[in-house]
Amino acid sequence: MLTVASTASLRVYVSEWENGRRTISGYYAKILRALLGITDAELGGGGQPPAPATADGYDELIDRIDEARNVSLTMVKTFMDQTELLRTIDRQMGAASLVDQMTAHLTRLEDALTFAVLPETRRPVALALTGAATLAAWQALDVGAVERAWRHYELGKRAAQEAEEPMYLAHATAEQAYVLCDAGRPEMAVHLVREAQRLGGQGISPRLKAWLHAAEAEICARAGLQEDCRRALDLAMRYLPAGEEARDPDMLSIFLNEGHLTRWRGNALALIGDGEAVDNLYAALETTDPTFVRASAGLHCDLAQAHLARGEHDQARKHLRQARLVASRTKSVRHRRRIEQLTQRL
């Protein structure tokens, strides 16, 4: 159990923290990071100042270069396994509690890449970094830290270019378009998601190609481009490989099968007020993977939006209640914001 000051004292602390009259201690910084899903820098304190650089740092530099040179493929696999573990926890519990682990993980990968010299060492590390950076970016977007999300996507894109992996570059670029959408620039986001398709080129996997078109459909819907949305949905269905398998073996951050695409289709159609959305969304609700806890909040938001478009307010309220429960569990600022927007339309 955590021991904290009384409620009255905490009110004073918060006021003094906000006005710069009190430094946030490491103890309270740790609590606030977990509650708010933010870093020490975003808290405005709580971290230790960096140690001053020594006048002659060559010995330390060579040590770091030698250490990076010894990063083996086994170590890269360990980095990727850590990303996979963080992805699983994020999917089931949300991003807010992972900020410390994700920050430390990215720092280790960035250090390994910074001090690696030769391409045969740099490329595998860069590939691991781009996967971790895009996950960290999506987590930051989920907790409302939009600038951190943007910077992580930029890091992921640079790492993908270093690794010479167009699929990862396309994925990071397409996800970055969601930051623009959430910032109120959906038209610009449409251009960016289409640029992601161009960057991917002809060598990307069919599942990623389907994912990119599904992302385009949702973003076009948010930009009010109804025909473009429907056209992109048709392309997504055309490229999606058949079968129950959802994971793309060439792009581990991609989960997409017919069930996932049905939910995505319902989401896009709900955004443009198409009556077909309800059937798609209820079909997705029956087959949704129970481990995708945070995604279920989005699904209930989509159902609420689809019912609102049909004037079915009682059903919309029911799904908003369920969405609010899930969003409270995962501490998703992004879903809470959408829930409030939909609630105001009731």
C-alpha positions, 0 to 999 in steps of 0.5 A, spaced: 500 500 500 502 506 498 503 512 503 501 519 501 500 525 505 493 527 507 488 530 502 489 537 505 496 536 504 496 534 497 492 540 495 497 544 497 503 540 494 499 540 487 498 547 488 506 548 489 508 543 484 504 547 479 507 554 481 514 551 481 514 552 489 516 545 490 520 540 487 516 533 485 520 528 489 522 521 486 517 518 490 511 522 488 514 522 481 513 515 480 506 515 483 504 521 478 508 517 472 503 511 473 497 515 474 498 520 468 502 516 463 507 521 463 515 522 463 519 526 468 520 531 463 513 532 462 512 532 469 517 538 470 521 535 475 522 528 479 529 526 475 536 527 477 540 532 473 545 529 468 552 528 471 557 533 468 561 531 462 569 529 464 574 533 460 577 527 457 571 522 455 575 518 450 576 512 454 568 512 456 566 513 448 571 507 446 568 502 452 561 504 449 563 503 442 566 496 444 559 494 448 555 496 442 560 492 437 558 486 442 551 486 441 549 480 438 543 477 434 541 474 441 541 480 444 537 484 439 532 478 439 532 479 447 530 487 445 524 484 441 522 480 446 521 485 451 518 490 446 513 484 445 512 483 452 510 491 453 505 490 447 502 485 450 501 488 457 499 495 453 494 491 450 491 488 456 492 493 461 493 500 457 499 504 457 499 509 463 503 504 467 508 502 462 511 509 461 517 508 466 519 501 462 518 504 455 522 509 456 528 505 459 527 500 453 527 506 448 533 509 452 537 502 451 535 501 444 537 508 442 544 507 446 545 501 442 544 504 436 548 510 437 554 507 439 554 501 434 559 503 428 558 498 422 552 496 418 551 489 420 550 491 427 546 497 426 541 495 422 538 489 426 538 494 432 535 499 428 529 494 426 528 493 434 528 500 435 523 502 430 518 497 433 519 499 440 518 506 438 512 506 434 509 502 440 511 507 445 508 512 440 501 509 440 502 508 448 503 516 448 498 518 444 493 513 448 495 517 454 494 524 451 502 526 450 501 528 443 508 531 442 511 525 445 507 521 440 510 525 434 517 525 437 517 517 438 514 516 431 519 520 428 524 516 431 521 510 429 521 513 422 529 514 422 530 507 425 526 504 419 530 508 414 537 506 418 534 499 418 532 499 410 525 496 412 520 500 408 514 496 411 516 499 418 517 506 415 510 505 412 507 503 418 510 508 423 508 513 417 501 511 417 500 511 425 503 518 425 497 520 421 493 519 427 496 524 431 494 529 426 487 526 426 487 527 433 490 534 433 484 536 428 488 536 421 484 530 418 485 532 411 493 533 412 492 526 415 489 523 409 495 525 405 500 522 410 497 515 410 497 515 402 504 517 403 505 511 407 503 507 402 507 510 397 513 509 402 512 502 403 512 500 395 511 494 392 515 489 397 510 490 403 506 484 405 499 483 403 496 484 410 500 490 411 497 493 405 490 491 407 492 494 414 494 501 410 488 501 406 484 500 412 487 506 416 486 510 410 479 508 410 478 511 417 482 517 416 478 519 410 472 518 414 474 522 419 476 527 414 468 527 411 471 523 404 465 518 404 467 515 397 474 515 399 473 511 405 468 506 402 473 505 396 479 504 401 475 499 405 474 495 399 481 495 397 483 493 404 478 487 404 481 485 397 488 485 399 487 481 406 489 474 406 484 469 408 484 465 414 484 466 422 491 468 422 491 475 424 499 476 426 503 478 420 510 474 420 514 480 417 511 485 421 509 483 428 506 489 430 500 488 425 494 484 427 489 484 422 484 478 420 477 478 417 474 479 424 479 485 426 477 488 419 470 487 420 470 491 426 475 497 423 470 497 417 464 498 422 468 504 425 469 507 419 462 506 416 460 509 423 464 515 422 460 517 416 453 515 419 452 509 414 447 504 417 451 498 415 456 500 421 451 497 426 451 490 423 459 490 422 460 492 429 455 487 432 459 481 428 465 484 431 463 484 438 461 477 437 468 475 435 473 480 438 479 477 442 478 478 449 486 480 450 484 486 446 482 489 452 483 497 450 480 496 443 474 493 446 473 500 449 473 503 441 469 498 439 463 500 444 465 507 442 463 505 435 457 502 437 455 508 440 456 512 434 453 508 430 446 508 434 447 515 435 447 516 427 440 512 427 437 516 433 437 510 438 439 513 444 438 508 449 443 503 445 448 508 445 448 510 452 449 502 454 455 502 449 458 508 452 457 506 459 461 499 457 466 504 454 467 508 460 468 502 464 474 499 460 477 506 459 477 507 466 481 500 467 486 502 461 486 509 463 486 511 456 485 519 455 484 518 448 478 513 449 475 518 454 476 524 450 471 520 445 466 518 450 465 525 452 464 527 445 459 522 444 456 523 451 455 531 449 451 528 443 446 525 447 
